Amino acid sequence: RRRKVRKGTHSCWECRRRKIRCQFGPGNDAVCLPCQGRGSSCRSQEFVDESRPQQQPDRRMAQRLGRLEDLMSKLVDRILPESISSSRSRDVSPASSDDTVDDGTSTRYQQALDVLEASVVTGAETPSLPTPESDHSAPRKGSVPRHEKACRALYALFLSEHDITLVAEASAAPYFLTSLFNPFRNLLEGRFEHINNMNNLPALTNHPTVLAKRLLQIAISIQQMPTNFDVRRLQTKRSLPDLTSDIISTVSQLVTSNDELVGTAEGLQCIILQGVWHANAGNLRKAWLSYRRAMSLGQLMGIDHGSSLALKFVDATVSPERRTTPQALWYRINFFDRSTSLLLGLPAGSRDDSFATEEAMRRDTDMERLEKLQTVIGGRLIERNADKSGQHFAMTLSIHRDLEEAARSMDPEWWAEPEIDPSQGNESNLGTMFHMMLQVHHFDLMILLHLPFMLQSSPEVPDDNQSKATCVRASREVLKRFVSFRGLYSSPWACRHIDYSALVAAMTLLLSYLRQHQAISEPFPTCAERADDRRLVEVVRERMLHVALVNHDKLSKESAEILSRMMPILDSIDESMIGFQAEGTVNALKFLNLNVPHLGTVNIQTNNPNLAGRSSFATLDPDPPQGNGSSAGPRFHDAGDTHQLQLSMESMSGIGDAAPSSDAFHISDANMLEFPLTAEADDWVLQGIDTTYWSLVN
């Protein structure tokens, strides 16, 4: 039978197969010259080639394809979450969704993927697995997509839609995540990625950064769930802490550490979200590394210049008007980088303050403007701490004026302690929590700004009483807000920054009483003030112990122990006041040794050359007695008079090179190796915050 051929096709089937020129002799020969020479049949391509026998099927190949087909069916039944396959009109049972989070899933998944990849290498053509959203996804391909292995490993970590909905409703994190990369004005205008999107699982065929971003949002939401949440309501039988750890580990290994993948807007957001999770978990050093990596990547992409072309988006489900902007991302990176660097005593990654210009803040709300101004001031404070010129107090006064000016941009009523209504939902309280955190950050900056001059007298400082008064006032404000916040939110991973702030503020308030052992002109605190401060610190310590007990939180436990060791300062003040009233002089506390966990011995010497009688030397035991968890009282010894207030550190242990150095602050190489540079909170609870604090005091 005839078949249609292209115009100009004259060669026969045999010549075509042999890829030679089909030539005919003179005349009307029906057989071409090559076929005449071979003695083969010469058949034009106008006719179907029936001379070639049909190929017999390869039995081995058929068996291999059959086994592969069975394996694919098992993968679909075993691995893909059946609870998310509503698009295929099938009912879901809780038992089927449990299979998706079985403890052995990852191992079986990896073995199956290895078999599939081996089949591809040997030449077998493997069709793509169906996805829950296969009807709306990209067309199937005959070969394995480029990042399919990473996508499948990420996809296997998703909870069911039922569980994600419960997590999103119970946690305050979704509202925080919604506002993280969007200005408040965009939220009011509805131009943002809506929170409901978190409940809709992305398709398996999406870019790995899209899957990773959604997983990180879920992990942070789980991290900030209330402690009284009933996990029995969830379909998954897997431990939520284990799930979040697996999410962070998998995303880190497959996505955020892959330079090829993270060069997108979603990739940049993944790195920032990973840092947020580490910061809330107490892993400040890993968080700092994440923020610094995001900053470097952002600079390579050019988002610091604000060009809209700098960001490449790979999530097609988000409309362009709802996407984040380069300016919003660049500011958020700088905010996290500077706040973390200030706590760890590390330099800021960028001095760019373009996000705080009048033009850049034109559409910002008053609270957003204040937050940006605080970010600029935090960068200047970092520079002050690292400055070697000796002009620290002049820089301090300049920063103080800017901080006060920023505070005056808000109404006086705004600075009243906000009240969080527990009867309201997370969405209603989000603004109040943001309000409180801004206040706490302002007082944090005040404390860290004046801390170096709170105890030390210097010719450079005309009135060091101002620094002490500022530190005391700011410390009290921080502690009041900590008591209020932790009374409602006992989950330590919600707003973790307030726990660090409370520790710094409580230590500062207690240390401020050391000035009462000096012969100085400032008035002594009244008995009522001392009683109020003691009561405030004790309530803070009780809140810390409660959080530590309920959540097994090491940071809260160690913070409470540090305060227990420092409380004898107030006891010595009471004894000094009794001696002053009875004898007309102060039986001063001349020396005080504080044993700080993972830091060493802090030696404080006070100056009071005009005092008569015995001076004292106080040593706090490095470990509290067993049983009640409180520190033993100070032991007093004779000591000679000194000429100035001095603070030095001995027996340093467990310190990295984070803090600014001074003549009285030395770290040996051997001690630096005690903790890895990126040790997590389980191994190094305070992460170097204590080192930074005491170096500023010194």
ROLO-938656 format. One record per residue (C-alpha): residue in three letters; x, y, z; residue number from 1. Coordinates in steps of 0.25 Angstrom, whole numbers, plus 2048, in hexadecimal, padded with zeros to 3 digits. Layout:
BEGIN
res  c1  c2  c3  n
Ala  X  Y  Z  NUM
...
***
This chain:
BEGIN
res  c1  c2  c3  n
Arg  800  800  800  1
Arg  804  80E  7FD  2
Arg  809  818  808  3
Lys  80B  827  807  4
Val  819  82C  806  5
Arg  820  83A  806  6
Lys  821  841  7F9  7
Gly  82F  83E  7F3  8
Thr  831  830  7F9  9
His  836  826  7EF  10
Ser  83F  81C  7F6  11
Cys  83A  80E  7F9  12
Trp  839  808  807  13
Glu  846  800  806  14
Cys  84E  80C  802  15
Arg  848  814  80D  16
Arg  84B  80A  817  17
Arg  85A  80A  812  18
Lys  85A  819  811  19
Ile  860  818  803  20
Arg  85C  820  7F6  21
Cys  851  819  7EE  22
Gln  855  81A  7E0  23
Phe  84E  814  7D3  24
Gly  855  810  7C6  25
Pro  851  816  7B8  26
Gly  843  812  7B3  27
Asn  837  80E  7BC  28
Asp  83E  804  7C5  29
Ala  834  800  7D1  30
Val  840  7FC  7DA  31
Cys  84B  806  7DE  32
Leu  859  803  7DC  33
Pro  85D  800  7EA  34
Cys  852  7F6  7EC  35
Gln  856  7F0  7DE  36
Gly  864  7EE  7E4  37
Arg  85F  7E8  7F1  38
Gly  854  7E0  7EB  39
Ser  84A  7E5  7F5  40
Ser  83C  7E9  7F3  41
Cys  83A  7F8  7EF  42
Arg  82D  7FD  7F4  43
Ser  829  80C  7F4  44
Gln  826  813  800  45
Glu  818  816  7FA  46
Phe  815  808  7FF  47
Val  815  802  80D  48
Asp  822  7FB  810  49
Glu  81D  7EC  812  50
Ser  82B  7E6  80F  51
Arg  830  7E8  81D  52
Pro  82B  7DE  828  53
Gln  824  7E4  835  54
Gln  82E  7E4  841  55
Gln  82B  7DA  84B  56
Pro  829  7E0  859  57
Asp  835  7E0  863  58
Arg  830  7D6  86E  59
Arg  83A  7DC  878  60
Met  836  7EA  875  61
Ala  828  7E6  877  62
Gln  82A  7E0  884  63
Arg  832  7EC  889  64
Leu  827  7F5  884  65
Gly  81D  7ED  88C  66
Arg  825  7ED  899  67
Leu  827  7FC  897  68
Glu  818  7FE  895  69
Asp  815  7F6  8A2  70
Leu  81F  7FE  8A9  71
Met  819  80B  8A4  72
Ser  80B  807  8A9  73
Lys  811  803  8B7  74
Leu  818  811  8B8  75
Val  80A  818  8B5  76
Asp  803  810  8BF  77
Arg  80E  811  8CA  78
Ile  815  81E  8C9  79
Leu  80B  829  8C3  80
Pro  802  82E  8CE  81
Glu  7F4  828  8CB  82
Ser  7EE  833  8D3  83
Ile  7F2  83D  8C8  84
Ser  7EC  836  8BD  85
Ser  7DE  83C  8BD  86
Ser  7E0  841  8AF  87
Arg  7DF  832  8AB  88
Ser  7D1  831  8B2  89
Arg  7D5  827  8BC  90
Asp  7D1  827  8CB  91
Val  7DC  827  8D5  92
Ser  7DD  820  8E2  93
Pro  7E6  824  8EE  94
Ala  7EE  817  8ED  95
Ser  7F2  81A  8DE  96
Ser  7F8  827  8E2  97
Asp  7FF  821  8EE  98
Asp  807  819  8E4  99
Thr  80D  826  8DE  100
Val  814  829  8EA  101
Asp  819  81B  8EE  102
Asp  827  81B  8F5  103
Gly  82D  812  8EA  104
Thr  827  81A  8DF  105
Ser  834  822  8DC  106
Thr  83C  815  8DB  107
Arg  833  80E  8D2  108
Tyr  831  81A  8C9  109
Gln  840  81C  8C7  110
Gln  841  80D  8C3  111
Ala  836  80E  8B9  112
Leu  83C  81A  8B3  113
Asp  849  814  8B2  114
Val  843  808  8AA  115
Leu  83B  812  8A1  116
Glu  848  819  89E  117
Ala  84F  80C  89B  118
Ser  844  809  891  119
Val  846  816  88A  120
Val  855  814  889  121
Thr  853  806  883  122
Gly  84A  80C  878  123
Ala  83C  809  87E  124
Glu  832  814  87B  125
Thr  82B  818  888  126
Pro  81E  820  888  127
Ser  81D  82B  892  128
Leu  815  827  89F  129
Pro  807  82D  8A0  130
Thr  806  839  8A9  131
Pro  7FA  83D  8B2  132
Glu  7F8  849  8A8  133
Ser  7FC  842  89C  134
Asp  7F0  847  894  135
His  7F5  855  896  136
Ser  804  853  895  137
Ala  80E  853  88A  138
Pro  80D  848  87F  139
Arg  813  83B  882  140
Lys  821  838  87D  141
Gly  827  82B  879  142
Ser  834  82D  881  143
Val  836  831  88F  144
Pro  835  840  891  145
Arg  842  848  896  146
His  83F  84A  8A4  147
Glu  835  83E  8A6  148
Lys  83D  837  8B1  149
Ala  83D  844  8BA  150
Cys  82F  847  8B7  151
Arg  82A  839  8BB  152
Ala  832  839  8C8  153
Leu  82C  846  8CB  154
Tyr  81E  842  8C8  155
Ala  81F  836  8D1  156
Leu  820  83F  8DD  157
Phe  813  846  8DB  158
Leu  808  844  8E5  159
Ser  7FA  842  8E0  160
Glu  7F1  84E  8DD  161
His  7E9  84A  8E9  162
Asp  7F5  84B  8F2  163
Ile  7FA  858  8EC  164
Thr  7ED  85F  8EE  165
Leu  7ED  85B  8FD  166
Val  7FB  860  8FE  167
Ala  7F9  86D  8F7  168
Glu  7EC  870  8FF  169
Ala  7F4  86D  90D  170
Ser  801  875  90A  171
Ala  803  884  909  172
Ala  80E  882  8FF  173
Pro  806  882  8F2  174
Tyr  802  891  8F5  175
Phe  811  894  8F8  176
Leu  815  88D  8EB  177
Thr  80B  895  8E3  178
Ser  811  8A2  8E8  179
Leu  81F  89E  8E8  180
Phe  822  8A1  8D9  181
Asn  817  8AB  8D7  182
Pro  815  8BA  8DB  183
Phe  809  8BC  8E4  184
Arg  803  8C5  8D9  185
Asn  803  8B9  8CF  186
Leu  7FC  8B1  8DA  187
Leu  7F1  8BC  8DB  188
Glu  7F0  8BC  8CC  189
Gly  7EF  8AD  8CB  190
Arg  7FC  8AC  8C2  191
Phe  803  8A0  8C9  192
Glu  803  891  8C9  193
His  7F7  88E  8D1  194
Ile  7F9  885  8DE  195
Asn  7EE  87B  8D8  196
Asn  7F9  877  8CD  197
Met  800  86F  8D8  198
Asn  7F5  865  8D9  199
Asn  7F6  862  8CA  200
Leu  801  859  8C7  201
Pro  80A  85C  8BB  202
Ala  80B  852  8B0  203
Leu  816  849  8AF  204
Thr  81B  84E  8A2  205
Asn  81E  85C  8A8  206
His  82C  862  8AA  207
Pro  833  85C  8B7  208
Thr  833  86A  8BD  209
Val  824  86B  8BC  210
Leu  822  85E  8C4  211
Ala  82D  862  8CD  212
Lys  827  86F  8D0  213
Arg  81A  869  8D4  214
Leu  820  85E  8DD  215
Leu  828  869  8E4  216
Gln  81B  871  8E6  217
Ile  815  864  8EC  218
Ala  821  862  8F5  219
Ile  821  870  8FB  220
Ser  812  86E  8FD  221
Ile  814  861  905  222
Gln  820  868  90C  223
Gln  817  873  911  224
Met  80A  86A  915  225
Pro  805  86C  923  226
Thr  80A  862  92D  227
Asn  7FC  85E  931  228
Phe  7F8  859  922  229
Asp  7F2  84B  922  230
Val  7FB  844  918  231
Arg  7F1  838  918  232
Arg  7E8  841  90E  233
Leu  7F3  83F  904  234
Gln  7F2  833  8FA  235
Thr  801  831  8FA  236
Lys  807  828  905  237
Arg  815  82E  904  238
Ser  81B  837  90E  239
Leu  81A  846  90A  240
Pro  828  84A  90F  241
Asp  82E  83E  907  242
Leu  826  842  8FB  243
Thr  82B  851  8FB  244
Ser  839  84C  8FD  245
Asp  838  843  8F1  246
Ile  833  84F  8E9  247
Ile  83E  858  8ED  248
Ser  848  84D  8EA  249
Thr  843  849  8DD  250
Val  841  858  8D8  251
Ser  84F  85B  8DC  252
Gln  855  850  8D5  253
Leu  84D  850  8C8  254
Val  849  85F  8C6  255
Thr  84F  86A  8CE  256
Ser  85D  864  8CD  257
Asn  85C  863  8BE  258
Asp  861  86F  8B7  259
Glu  85A  86B  8AA  260
Leu  84C  86B  8B0  261
Val  84C  877  8BA  262
Gly  84E  882  8AF  263
Thr  83F  885  8AF  264
Ala  836  88D  8B8  265
Glu  830  881  8BE  266
Gly  83F  87B  8C0  267
Leu  842  888  8C8  268
Gln  836  887  8D0  269
Cys  839  879  8D4  270
Ile  847  87D  8D9  271
Ile  841  888  8E1  272
Leu  836  87F  8E7  273
Gln  840  875  8EA  274
Gly  847  880  8F3  275
Val  83A  883  8F9  276
Trp  838  875  8FE  277
His  846  874  903  278
Ala  845  881  90B  279
Asn  838  87C  911  280
Ala  83E  86F  915  281
Gly  84A  876  91C  282
Asn  854  873  911  283
Leu  859  881  90F  284
Arg  866  87E  908  285
Lys  85F  876  8FE  286
Ala  855  881  8FC  287
Trp  860  88B  8FA  288
Leu  866  882  8F0  289
Ser  859  881  8E8  290
Tyr  856  890  8E9  291
Arg  864  893  8E4  292
Arg  863  889  8D9  293
Ala  856  88F  8D5  294
Met  85D  89D  8D5  295
Ser  868  898  8CC  296
Leu  85E  891  8C2  297
Gly  855  89E  8C2  298
Gln  861  8A6  8BE  299
Leu  865  89D  8B3  300
Met  857  89E  8AE  301
Gly  857  8AD  8AF  302
Ile  84B  8AF  8B9  303
Asp  853  8B9  8C0  304
His  851  8C2  8B4  305
Gly  842  8C1  8B5  306
Ser  840  8BD  8A6  307
Ser  834  8B5  8A3  308
Leu  83C  8AC  899  309
Ala  845  8A7  8A5  310
Leu  83B  89D  8A9  311
Lys  837  890  8A1  312
Phe  82A  88A  8A6  313
Val  827  87B  8A3  314
Asp  81A  87A  8AA  315
Ala  810  87C  8A0  316
Thr  804  87A  8A9  317
Val  807  888  8AF  318
Ser  802  894  8A7  319
Pro  80D  89F  8A4  320
Glu  806  8A9  8AC  321
Arg  806  8A0  8B9  322
Arg  815  89D  8B8  323
Thr  81F  8A4  8C1  324
Thr  828  8AF  8BD  325
Pro  838  8B0  8BD  326
Gln  837  8BB  8C6  327
Ala  82F  8B3  8D0  328
Leu  838  8A7  8D0  329
Trp  845  8B0  8D1  330
Tyr  83F  8B7  8DD  331
Arg  83B  8AA  8E4  332
Ile  849  8A4  8E2  333
Asn  84F  8B0  8E8  334
Phe  846  8B0  8F4  335
Phe  849  8A2  8F7  336
Asp  857  8A3  8F5  337
Arg  859  8AF  8FE  338
Ser  851  8AA  909  339
Thr  858  89D  90A  340
Ser  866  8A3  908  341
Leu  863  8AD  913  342
Leu  860  8A1  91D  343
Leu  86C  899  918  344
Gly  876  8A5  918  345
Leu  879  8A3  909  346
Pro  87A  8AD  8FE  347
Ala  86E  8B1  8F6  348
Gly  86E  8AB  8E8  349
Ser  86A  8B8  8E1  350
Arg  86B  8C7  8E4  351
Asp  860  8CA  8DA  352
Asp  855  8D2  8E0  353
Ser  84D  8D6  8D3  354
Phe  841  8CF  8D9  355
Ala  83F  8DA  8E3  356
Thr  840  8E6  8DA  357
Glu  833  8EF  8DA  358
Glu  830  8EA  8CC  359
Ala  831  8DB  8CF  360
Met  828  8DD  8DC  361
Arg  81E  8E6  8D4  362
Arg  813  8DB  8D5  363
Asp  817  8D5  8E2  364
Thr  80F  8D6  8EF  365
Asp  814  8DD  8FB  366
Met  818  8CF  902  367
Glu  81F  8CB  8F5  368
Arg  827  8D8  8F5  369
Leu  82B  8D6  903  370
Glu  830  8C8  900  371
Lys  838  8CC  8F5  372
Leu  83E  8D8  8FD  373
Gln  841  8CD  908  374
Thr  848  8C5  8FE  375
Val  851  8D1  8F9  376
Ile  854  8D4  908  377
Gly  858  8C5  90B  378
Gly  862  8C6  8FF  379
Arg  868  8D2  905  380
Leu  869  8CC  913  381
Ile  870  8C0  90D  382
Glu  87A  8CA  907  383
Arg  87C  8D1  915  384
Asn  87F  8C3  91C  385
Ala  88A  8C0  911  386
Asp  890  8CE  911  387
Lys  89E  8D0  915  388
Ser  89F  8DF  915  389
Gly  89C  8E1  924  390
Gln  890  8EA  921  391
His  886  8E0  926  392
Phe  87E  8EA  92F  393
Ala  87D  8F4  924  394
Met  877  8EA  91B  395
Thr  86E  8E5  926  396
Leu  868  8F3  928  397
Ser  866  8F4  919  398
Ile  85F  8E7  918  399
His  857  8EA  924  400
Arg  852  8F7  91E  401
Asp  84D  8EF  911  402
Leu  847  8E5  91A  403
Glu  83F  8EF  922  404
Glu  83B  8F6  915  405
Ala  836  8E9  90F  406
Ala  82E  8E7  91C  407
Arg  828  8F5  91B  408
Ser  822  8F1  90D  409
Met  818  8E9  915  410
Asp  80D  8EF  91E  411
Pro  810  8EE  92D  412
Glu  804  8E5  92E  413
Trp  80A  8DB  925  414
Trp  815  8D9  92F  415
Ala  80B  8D3  93A  416
Glu  80C  8C4  93C  417
Pro  803  8BE  932  418
Glu  7F9  8B4  937  419
Ile  7F7  8A7  92F  420
Asp  7E9  8A1  930  421
Pro  7EA  892  931  422
Ser  7DB  891  92D  423
Gln  7DE  897  91F  424
Gly  7E4  88E  914  425
Asn  7F2  88E  90F  426
Glu  7EF  898  904  427
Ser  7E9  8A2  90D  428
Asn  7F5  8A1  916  429
Leu  800  8A2  90C  430
Gly  800  8B1  90B  431
Thr  801  8B2  91B  432
Met  80C  8A8  91B  433
Phe  814  8B0  910  434
His  811  8BC  918  435
Met  817  8B6  925  436
Met  823  8B0  91D  437
Leu  826  8BE  918  438
Gln  826  8C4  926  439
Val  82F  8B9  92B  440
His  839  8BB  920  441
His  839  8CA  923  442
Phe  83D  8C7  932  443
Asp  847  8BC  92D  444
Leu  84E  8C6  925  445
Met  84E  8D0  931  446
Ile  854  8C5  93A  447
Leu  85F  8C1  931  448
Leu  862  8CF  92D  449
His  865  8D4  93C  450
Leu  869  8C7  942  451
Pro  878  8CA  940  452
Phe  877  8D6  948  453
Met  86D  8D1  953  454
Leu  878  8CC  95D  455
Gln  885  8D2  957  456
Ser  88A  8E0  95B  457
Ser  892  8E7  950  458
Pro  897  8F6  94E  459
Glu  890  8F5  940  460
Val  883  8F3  947  461
Pro  87E  900  94E  462
Asp  872  8FA  954  463
Asp  872  8EB  955  464
Asn  865  8EB  95E  465
Gln  85D  8EE  951  466
Ser  862  8E1  94B  467
Lys  85E  8D9  958  468
Ala  850  8E0  959  469
Thr  84E  8DD  94A  470
Cys  852  8CE  94C  471
Val  849  8CC  958  472
Arg  83D  8D3  952  473
Ala  83E  8CB  945  474
Ser  840  8BE  94C  475
Arg  834  8BF  955  476
Glu  82C  8C2  948  477
Val  831  8B6  941  478
Leu  82E  8AD  94D  479
Lys  820  8B2  94F  480
Arg  81D  8AE  941  481
Phe  824  8A1  942  482
Val  81B  89D  94E  483
Ser  80F  8A1  946  484
Phe  812  89A  939  485
Arg  817  88D  93F  486
Gly  80B  88D  948  487
Leu  803  88B  93C  488
Tyr  80C  884  932  489
Ser  814  879  939  490
Ser  81A  873  92C  491
Pro  829  877  92C  492
Trp  82A  877  91D  493
Ala  81F  882  91C  494
Cys  827  88F  91B  495
Arg  834  889  921  496
His  83A  897  921  497
Ile  833  89B  92D  498
Asp  839  890  935  499
Tyr  847  896  932  500
Ser  842  8A4  935  501
Ala  83D  89F  942  502
Leu  84A  899  946  503
Val  852  8A5  942  504
Ala  849  8AF  949  505
Ala  848  8A6  956  506
Met  857  8A5  957  507
Thr  859  8B4  954  508
Leu  84F  8B8  95F  509
Leu  856  8AF  969  510
Leu  864  8B5  965  511
Ser  85F  8C3  967  512
Tyr  85E  8C1  976  513
Leu  86D  8BF  976  514
Arg  86E  8CE  975  515
Gln  869  8CF  983  516
His  876  8C9  989  517
Gln  87D  8D5  983  518
Ala  87F  8E3  98A  519
Ile  877  8EA  980  520
Ser  86E  8F6  981  521
Glu  862  8F0  97B  522
Pro  856  8EC  984  523
Phe  854  8DE  989  524
Pro  848  8D7  984  525
Thr  83D  8D7  98E  526
Cys  839  8CA  995  527
Ala  82C  8CA  98D  528
Glu  834  8CB  980  529
Arg  83D  8C0  984  530
Ala  831  8B8  988  531
Asp  82A  8BA  97B  532
Asp  836  8B7  973  533
Arg  838  8AA  97B  534
Arg  82A  8A6  979  535
Leu  82B  8A9  96A  536
Val  837  8A0  968  537
Glu  832  895  970  538
Val  825  895  968  539
Val  82D  895  95B  540
Arg  835  889  961  541
Glu  829  882  964  542
Arg  823  884  956  543
Met  831  87F  950  544
Leu  830  872  959  545
His  821  870  955  546
Val  825  871  946  547
Ala  831  867  949  548
Leu  828  85D  950  549
Val  81D  85D  946  550
Asn  825  85D  939  551
His  833  857  93E  552
Asp  839  864  939  553
Lys  848  865  93D  554
Leu  849  874  93A  555
Ser  83E  877  944  556
Lys  844  86E  94F  557
Glu  852  873  94D  558
Ser  84D  881  94E  559
Ala  846  87F  95B  560
Glu  852  878  961  561
Ile  85B  885  95D  562
Leu  851  88E  964  563
Ser  851  885  970  564
Arg  860  886  971  565
Met  85F  896  970  566
Met  854  898  97A  567
Pro  85D  898  986  568
Ile  861  8A6  980  569
Leu  854  8AB  986  570
Asp  857  8A4  993  571
Ser  864  8AB  995  572
Ile  85D  8B8  992  573
Asp  853  8B6  99D  574
Glu  85F  8B2  9A7  575
Ser  866  8BF  9A2  576
Met  85A  8C7  9A5  577
Ile  859  8C2  9B3  578
Gly  867  8C4  9B6  579
Phe  866  8D3  9B0  580
Gln  85A  8D6  9B9  581
Ala  860  8D0  9C5  582
Glu  86E  8D5  9C4  583
Gly  86E  8E0  9BB  584
Thr  876  8D9  9B1  585
Val  875  8CE  9A6  586
Asn  87A  8C1  9A9  587
Ala  87C  8C0  99A  588
Leu  87D  8B4  991  589
Lys  88B  8B6  98B  590
Phe  88D  8AA  983  591
Leu  882  8A1  97C  592
Asn  885  894  974  593
Leu  87A  88F  96A  594
Asn  87C  882  964  595
Val  874  882  957  596
Pro  871  875  950  597
His  87A  873  943  598
Leu  881  880  946  599
Gly  88A  87F  953  600
Thr  88C  888  95F  601
Val  888  896  95E  602
Asn  890  89E  968  603
Ile  88A  8AC  96C  604
Gln  892  8B5  975  605
Thr  88B  8C2  97B  606
Asn  892  8CF  97F  607
Asn  88F  8D5  98D  608
Pro  89C  8DA  992  609
Asn  895  8E3  99C  610
Leu  88E  8D8  9A4  611
Ala  893  8D4  9B1  612
Gly  892  8C6  9B7  613
Arg  893  8B8  9AF  614
Ser  891  8B7  9A1  615
Ser  88B  8AA  99B  616
Phe  88E  8A0  990  617
Ala  882  898  98B  618
Thr  883  88B  983  619
Leu  877  884  97D  620
Asp  878  875  97B  621
Pro  879  871  96C  622
Asp  86D  867  96E  623
Pro  860  868  977  624
Pro  85E  85E  982  625
Gln  856  852  97E  626
Gly  847  852  982  627
Asn  842  860  982  628
Gly  849  865  976  629
Ser  84E  872  97D  630
Ser  85C  878  97E  631
Ala  863  878  98C  632
Gly  865  885  992  633
Pro  872  88D  990  634
Arg  87E  88A  999  635
Phe  885  896  99E  636
His  894  897  9A0  637
Asp  89E  8A3  9A4  638
Ala  8A3  8AB  998  639
Gly  8AA  8B8  996  640
Asp  8A5  8C5  991  641
Thr  8A6  8C7  982  642
His  8A6  8D4  97A  643
Gln  89B  8D2  96F  644
Leu  890  8C8  96B  645
Gln  896  8BD  963  646
Leu  891  8B1  95C  647
Ser  899  8A5  957  648
Met  897  897  952  649
Glu  89E  88B  956  650
Ser  89E  87C  953  651
Met  897  87F  946  652
Ser  890  873  93F  653
Gly  887  870  934  654
Ile  889  87E  92D  655
Gly  88B  881  91E  656
Asp  890  88D  918  657
Ala  883  894  917  658
Ala  885  89F  922  659
Pro  88D  8AC  920  660
Ser  89B  8AB  927  661
Ser  8A0  8B3  932  662
Asp  8AD  8B3  93B  663
Ala  8A5  8AC  946  664
Phe  89E  8A2  93D  665
His  8A7  897  938  666
Ile  8A3  88A  931  667
Ser  8AD  87E  92F  668
Asp  8AD  876  922  669
Ala  8AB  869  92A  670
Asn  89E  86F  930  671
Met  899  873  922  672
Leu  899  864  91E  673
Glu  88F  860  929  674
Phe  883  863  921  675
Pro  882  862  911  676
Leu  880  86F  90B  677
Thr  872  86B  907  678
Ala  86E  864  913  679
Glu  85F  863  916  680
Ala  858  867  922  681
Asp  858  859  928  682
Asp  867  85A  929  683
Trp  869  869  92B  684
Val  85D  86F  931  685
Leu  860  87E  931  686
Gln  868  87D  924  687
Gly  872  888  928  688
Ile  867  892  92D  689
Asp  86D  892  93A  690
Thr  87B  894  935  691
Thr  876  8A1  92D  692
Tyr  86F  8A6  93A  693
Trp  87B  8A5  943  694
Ser  884  8AB  939  695
Leu  87B  8B7  938  696
Val  87B  8B8  948  697
Asn  88A  8B7  948  698
***
